[in-house]
Amino acid sequence: MRNPELTKEKILSKSGKLFNTQGYKATSISHITDATGLTKGAIYRHFKSKDDLEKEALYHLSQIMFDAMAERIKSKNTAPEKLSAVFHFFETYITNPPVKGGCPLLNVAIEADDAHPVLRRGALKIMDSIHESLVNILQKGIKYKQIKPSINKDYYATIIIASLEGAIMMSKLRGNNEDIKRVIKHLENLIKEIEL
């Protein structure tokens, strides 16, 4: 008996790994049929186009990342602890990524230019989701008197994302965790400055 949901999950999982390691443009439908053992017709029964598959695979990869990050955050009690958990989640991304190939947001952001608006919008949606989550942590920290109420939450969320993604890129290029460790130390000092 066929199970369309399991088939779709298999396509997303296999194509997501290919897109995240080989690149979206470099991965063809033929690569995906080889990886899944399915025909092109079977792929297109679940996804109306390659663009649609790329977008859904990006969301699939991002959900894996968000779930792994949420697991670390939920065990922490205060906003500074939750932010530190986010920082250290990205530290382990270099040596032990939850998805093969590294950070899906960074990978797709590099590839998604004006020629690929679907992927660009998908990357922006993921970045906005991370930004919103950080703002939410900061807002709760203010509410529970853990963070100074005068801070600009959007500013700090932007600095955190830019710092972590830049450090991931640098550490990935160098093949070690030194750059991400330096950035995490800087971000933890930054959080100490806004703690109550």
C-alpha positions in Angstrom: 0.0 0.0 0.0 1.3 3.5 -0.9 1.5 6.2 1.7 1.6 9.7 0.0 2.8 11.4 3.2 5.7 9.1 3.8 6.7 9.4 0.1 6.6 13.2 0.4 8.6 13.1 3.6 11.2 10.9 1.9 11.4 13.3 -1.1 11.8 16.3 1.3 14.5 14.5 3.4 16.6 13.3 0.5 16.3 16.4 -1.6 16.9 18.7 1.4 20.2 16.9 2.0 21.2 17.3 -1.6 20.2 21.0 -1.8 22.0 21.8 1.5 25.2 20.0 0.4 25.4 20.4 -3.4 23.4 23.6 -3.7 19.9 24.3 -5.1 21.0 25.2 -8.6 23.4 22.3 -8.9 20.9 19.7 -7.7 18.7 18.4 -10.6 15.5 16.4 -10.5 17.6 13.5 -11.8 19.8 13.7 -8.7 16.7 13.6 -6.6 15.2 10.6 -8.5 18.5 8.8 -8.0 18.6 9.6 -4.2 14.9 8.6 -3.7 14.5 5.8 -6.1 11.4 7.5 -7.4 10.5 8.6 -10.9 10.2 12.2 -12.0 6.4 11.7 -12.3 6.3 10.6 -8.6 8.3 13.7 -7.6 5.9 15.9 -9.6 2.8 14.3 -8.1 3.9 15.7 -4.8 5.5 19.0 -5.9 4.2 21.1 -8.8 7.7 22.3 -9.8 11.4 22.2 -8.8 10.9 25.7 -7.3 8.1 24.3 -5.1 10.2 21.3 -4.0 13.1 23.7 -3.2 10.9 25.9 -1.1 9.4 23.0 0.8 12.7 21.3 1.3 14.1 24.5 2.7 11.2 24.7 5.2 11.7 21.1 6.1 15.4 21.7 6.8 14.6 24.8 8.8 12.0 22.9 10.9 14.7 20.4 11.8 17.0 23.3 12.9 14.2 25.1 14.8 13.2 21.9 16.6 16.8 21.2 17.7 17.2 24.8 18.9 13.9 24.8 20.7 14.9 21.7 22.6 17.9 23.5 24.0 16.0 26.7 24.8 13.0 25.1 26.6 15.2 23.7 29.4 16.4 27.2 30.3 14.6 29.5 32.8 15.7 33.1 32.1 16.1 35.2 28.9 19.9 35.4 29.3 20.1 31.6 29.7 17.8 31.1 26.6 20.0 33.5 24.5 23.1 31.6 25.6 21.5 28.3 24.6 20.9 29.8 21.1 24.5 30.9 20.9 25.8 27.5 21.9 23.4 25.8 19.6 25.1 27.5 16.7 28.6 26.7 18.1 27.9 23.0 17.7 26.6 23.6 14.1 30.1 23.5 12.8 31.1 20.1 14.2 27.7 18.5 14.7 25.0 20.1 12.5 21.4 18.9 12.9 21.3 18.8 9.0 24.1 17.7 6.8 25.8 20.5 4.9 25.5 23.2 7.6 23.1 26.0 8.3 20.2 25.9 5.7 19.6 29.7 6.1 23.2 30.6 5.4 23.5 28.2 2.5 20.3 29.3 0.8 21.0 33.0 1.5 24.2 32.7 -0.4 22.5 31.1 -3.4 19.2 32.9 -3.4 19.8 36.1 -5.4 17.4 38.1 -7.6 17.4 35.3 -10.1 15.7 32.9 -7.6 12.9 34.9 -5.9 11.1 31.8 -4.4 14.2 30.8 -2.5 14.9 34.4 -1.5 11.5 34.7 0.0 11.9 31.4 1.8 15.2 32.5 3.3 13.7 35.8 4.3 10.8 34.0 6.0 13.2 31.8 8.0 15.4 34.8 9.0 12.4 36.7 10.1 11.2 33.8 12.2 14.6 33.6 14.0 14.5 37.4 14.5 11.0 37.2 15.9 12.0 34.4 18.3 14.9 36.4 19.6 12.8 39.5 20.0 10.3 37.4 21.9 13.0 36.1 24.3 14.2 39.6 24.9 10.6 40.8 25.4 9.9 38.1 28.0 13.3 39.0 29.6 12.1 42.6 30.0 8.6 41.5 31.3 10.2 39.3 34.0 12.8 41.9 34.9 15.8 40.0 33.5 16.7 42.4 30.7 16.9 46.2 30.8 13.6 47.7 29.6 15.3 50.4 27.5 16.9 48.1 25.0 16.1 48.1 21.3 15.0 44.5 20.8 15.2 44.5 17.0 18.7 45.9 17.2 19.9 43.1 19.4 18.1 40.4 17.4 19.8 41.7 14.2 23.2 41.8 15.8 22.8 38.3 17.2 21.7 36.8 13.8 24.4 38.6 11.8 27.1 37.7 14.3 26.2 34.0 14.4 25.7 33.5 10.7 28.9 35.4 9.9 30.8 33.3 12.5 29.3 30.1 11.0 30.6 31.1 7.6 34.1 31.9 8.9 34.3 28.7 11.0 33.1 26.6 8.2 35.7 28.1 5.9 38.5 27.6 8.5 37.2 24.1 9.4 37.2 24.8 13.1 35.2 26.4 15.9 37.5 29.2 16.8 35.6 32.1 15.1 32.2 31.0 16.4 33.7 30.7 19.9 35.0 34.2 19.7 31.7 35.6 18.5 29.8 33.7 21.2 32.1 35.1 23.9 31.3 38.6 22.5 27.6 38.0 22.4 27.5 36.7 25.9 29.4 39.8 27.1 26.8 41.9 25.1 24.0 40.1 27.0 25.7 40.8 30.3 25.5 44.5 29.5 21.7 44.4 29.0 20.9 42.1 31.9 19.3 43.4 35.1 
